[in-house]
C-alpha cells in the first residue's frame, strides 16, 4: 500500500494531500529509510513520523483499503512518542 494512503486510512494523518506533503518534505522514514508518498508500506514496517514538536514511531500491524473510525487504530501500534526539545 502507498504510504500516503496508509497514513490517511489509519487516520495517523487526516487528509491524503497532507500525508503526501508531510512525506515529500522528508519528515517520515520507513525502517530508517527516507520515505516518499509513493513508498510501499508492508505489515511489520516501522514508521517514524515528525509532527511539529513531536516524533511518533509506529509499527504497521495490518493493511486495509478502507477502515471505520473504530478499526483505524488497529492498523498500527505506537512504539514510542517523544517531544522535541526546542533549542534557544
C-alpha positions in Angstrom: 0.0 0.0 0.0 1.2 3.5 -0.7 2.5 5.4 2.3 0.1 8.4 1.8 -2.9 6.1 1.6 -1.9 4.1 4.7 -1.5 7.4 6.7 -5.0 8.5 5.7 -6.8 5.1 6.1 -5.2 4.6 9.5 -6.0 8.2 10.5 -2.5 9.0 11.6 -2.9 12.0 9.2 -6.4 13.2 8.4 -6.1 14.0 4.7 -4.2 12.2 1.9 -3.0 15.6 0.5 -1.5 16.5 3.8 0.1 13.0 4.2 1.7 13.5 0.7 3.1 16.9 1.7 4.5 15.6 5.0 6.2 12.6 3.4 7.6 14.6 0.5 9.1 17.0 3.0 11.2 14.2 4.3 9.5 14.0 7.7 8.7 10.3 7.5 11.0 7.2 7.5 10.2 3.6 6.9 12.5 1.2 8.8 15.1 4.1 9.0 15.0 4.9 5.2 13.7 8.3 4.0 10.2 7.8 2.5 8.2 9.5 -0.2 4.4 9.5 -0.6 4.6 6.7 -3.1 6.8 4.4 -0.9 5.3 1.0 -0.3 4.2 0.1 3.3 4.1 -3.5 4.4 2.9 -5.2 7.6 5.7 -5.2 10.2 7.3 -1.9 8.9 8.3 0.7 11.4 7.3 4.3 10.5 8.8 7.3 12.2 6.8 10.5 11.7 7.7 14.0 12.7 4.8 16.2 13.6 5.8 19.7 14.6 7.2 19.3 18.1 6.7 15.6 18.4 8.2 12.4 16.9 5.9 9.3 16.8 7.2 5.8 15.9 4.5 3.2 15.0 4.6 -0.4 13.8 2.3 -1.3 10.9 0.1 -4.2 12.2 -2.3 -4.7 9.2 -3.2 -3.1 5.9 -6.8 -2.3 4.8 -8.1 -0.4 1.8 -10.7 1.3 4.0 -11.5 1.4 7.7 -14.1 2.7 10.0 -13.0 5.1 12.8 -13.1 2.3 15.4 -10.9 0.0 13.2 -8.3 2.6 12.2 -6.3 2.3 15.5 -5.9 -1.5 14.9 -3.8 -0.9 11.8 -0.8 0.3 13.8 0.6 0.2 17.3 2.6 3.1 18.8 6.1 2.1 19.8 7.1 5.5 21.2 6.2 9.1 21.2 8.6 11.8 22.2 8.6 15.6 22.2 11.4 17.5 20.5 13.1 20.0 22.8 13.4 23.5 21.4 16.9 24.9 21.4 17.3 28.5 22.1 
